[in-house]
């Protein structure tokens, strides 16, 4: 994996813990990934502006279904999304 991939993985861990870092980082857009979703409100709170997408991942399929329903009814689904994952492998491909 190249350096860019390593930076992205590090940000996956840091950003959810320190949500204020998003605005202070100087990064102008991208994808924010929250591994381990508490609820739709904590997930959608990471959407700081229209230049970001937020993707929540959790191993609990029922929790993800509830989060998706809430995001749809709040008209946020698309900018904010949620998916089930196996708890080990992130569902992203390193294309570099």
Steps between C-alpha positions, in 0.01 A plus 500: 500500500638841414539800732171656392314185602671501838400862559139419407491210746643716776234763433228235527599457862577861593212695346211327679672542836576870447218630280629858531815392319298486177447874488843587643698264276497716189374205296231634266300184431496125471354199674471468875465144626364412843571143601254394769182706469315602813198650321396718205554826691864428586560393140329800339677741737821424309358658183664842532417629151395399148856412397509194725330162498456304823500119503420307816600137543382254763475124547141521628264467201192602699669817625607590144144444373364735768765763423422481127127543565567806716737652245242452224221659701732794580586530127869446572552162338752539221718762665496278808477123458546188710602144424561170671856372495672191638688683776837419343516626142400848395288493184734719299753422230845648477516611136844658515 
